[in-house]
Amino acid sequence: MKPFEQPVAGAGGAIETFTLPQDGLLPNNPALPVIVYTGALRDHPERTEQIFNDNGWLNSWQNGVFSYHHYHSNAHEVLGVMSGTASLQLGGDAGRTLAVSAGDVLVLPAGTAHKLLHSSGGFLVAGAYPGGADYNTRLAEPDDLAAALQEIAEVPLPGSDPVYGTAGPLLEAWGAGG
């Protein structure tokens, strides 16, 4: 079996970045954009978790996405769709809705609210965090927002892109990298 080769930037599909402003009780992260790699891993969606791990995004898991607004104030997160399709809402009720399918990857900066609106049967994502960071789960609650704003400001930038490694688009978009 031929070993998996890292995708070439832009070869897997479109790369989109956008920021989400604070939305009431959800902080989002207006300083760092969300990065969406449409179809970046479409040729090997079953390898998504391993690709993240190989690029230094660890503490990984496979599951779905919660069906309520939540965010992680102490860690950036990558979500890669391994199978199925879904509609995800980012940034709260006034945020942005994305249709995602196997091979798509979303990099969410700390504080970015996300929620599953609906999915196909068999929808599965892999998630991971730079350097294997432990993550919290915060909700749209006043006490969470007050604590989260300080935590978000203290989250370090990652040293690698979860899909493209040390030369990935995330490093330029976020001004990150070693």
Residue pairs with C-beta under 8 A, 6 or more apart in sequence:
4 44
4 47
4 50
4 51
6 51
6 163
6 164
6 165
7 40
7 41
7 163
7 164
9 15
9 164
9 167
9 168
9 169
12 37
12 38
12 39
12 40
12 41
12 42
12 43
12 103
13 37
13 38
13 39
13 40
13 42
13 103
14 36
14 37
14 38
14 39
15 35
15 36
15 37
15 38
15 40
15 169
16 35
16 36
16 38
17 33
17 34
17 35
17 36
17 173
18 33
18 34
18 36
18 96
19 28
19 29
19 30
19 31
19 32
19 33
19 34
20 28
20 29
20 30
20 34
20 90
20 91
20 92
20 95
20 96
20 112
20 113
21 28
21 30
21 91
22 28
22 30
23 91
23 92
23 93
23 94
23 95
23 113
24 92
24 140
25 140
25 141
25 142
25 144
25 145
26 69
26 71
26 91
26 92
26 111
26 113
26 140
26 145
27 71
27 73
27 111
27 113
27 145
27 148
27 149
27 152
28 71
28 91
28 92
28 95
28 111
28 112
28 113
29 109
29 110
29 111
29 112
29 152
31 109
32 76
32 109
32 110
32 173
32 174
33 109
33 173
33 174
34 90
34 106
34 107
34 108
34 109
34 112
35 106
35 107
35 169
35 170
35 173
36 98
36 104
36 105
36 106
36 107
37 104
37 105
37 106
37 107
37 163
37 169
38 104
39 103
39 104
40 103
40 104
40 105
40 163
41 47
41 48
41 51
41 80
41 103
41 104
41 105
41 163
42 102
42 103
42 104
43 103
44 51
45 80
45 81
45 82
45 83
45 102
45 103
46 82
46 83
48 80
48 81
48 82
48 105
48 126
49 60
49 62
49 80
49 82
49 126
49 128
51 80
51 162
51 163
52 58
52 60
52 78
52 80
52 126
52 128
52 162
52 163
53 60
53 128
54 165
55 160
55 161
55 162
55 163
55 164
55 165
55 168
56 130
56 131
56 158
56 159
56 160
56 162
56 165
57 78
57 128
57 129
57 130
57 131
57 132
57 158
57 160
57 162
58 128
58 129
58 131
58 132
59 128
59 129
59 132
59 133
59 134
59 135
60 126
60 127
60 128
60 129
61 126
61 127
61 128
62 82
62 124
62 125
62 126
62 127
63 124
63 125
63 127
64 116
64 119
64 123
64 124
64 125
65 79
65 86
65 88
65 114
65 115
65 116
65 119
65 125
66 115
66 116
67 115
67 116
67 117
68 115
68 139
69 89
69 92
69 93
69 113
69 114
69 115
69 139
69 140
70 113
70 114
70 115
70 137
70 138
70 139
71 108
71 110
71 111
71 112
71 113
71 114
71 137
71 138
71 148
72 108
72 110
72 111
72 129
72 135
72 136
72 137
72 138
73 110
73 111
73 136
73 138
73 144
73 147
73 148
73 149
73 151
73 152
73 155
74 110
74 133
74 134
74 135
74 136
74 151
74 152
74 154
74 155
75 110
75 129
75 130
75 133
75 134
75 135
75 136
75 155
76 107
76 108
76 109
76 110
76 129
76 130
76 133
76 155
76 158
77 107
77 108
77 110
77 112
77 127
77 128
77 129
77 135
78 105
78 106
78 107
78 108
78 127
78 128
78 129
78 162
78 163
79 105
79 106
79 108
79 114
79 125
79 126
79 127
80 104
80 105
80 106
80 125
80 126
80 127
80 162
80 163
81 100
81 101
81 102
81 103
81 104
81 105
81 123
81 124
81 125
82 102
82 124
82 125
82 126
83 102
83 122
83 123
83 124
84 101
84 102
84 119
84 120
84 121
84 122
84 123
84 124
85 99
85 100
85 101
85 102
85 119
85 120
85 123
86 99
86 100
86 101
86 116
86 117
86 118
86 119
86 120
86 123
87 97
87 98
87 99
87 100
87 116
87 117
87 118
87 119
88 97
88 98
88 100
88 106
88 114
88 115
88 116
88 117
89 95
89 96
89 97
89 98
89 114
89 115
89 116
89 117
90 96
90 97
90 98
90 106
90 108
90 112
90 113
90 114
91 112
91 113
92 113
92 140
95 113
97 117
98 106
100 106
105 162
105 163
107 161
107 162
107 170
108 114
109 155
109 174
110 151
110 152
110 155
111 148
111 152
113 140
128 162
129 135
130 156
130 158
130 159
130 160
130 162
131 158
131 159
136 151
138 144
138 147
138 148
157 174
157 175
157 176
157 177
158 170
158 174
158 176
159 166
159 176
159 177
159 178
160 166
160 168
160 170
160 171
160 177
160 178
161 167
161 168
161 169
161 170
161 171
162 168
162 170
164 170
166 177
166 178
170 176
171 177
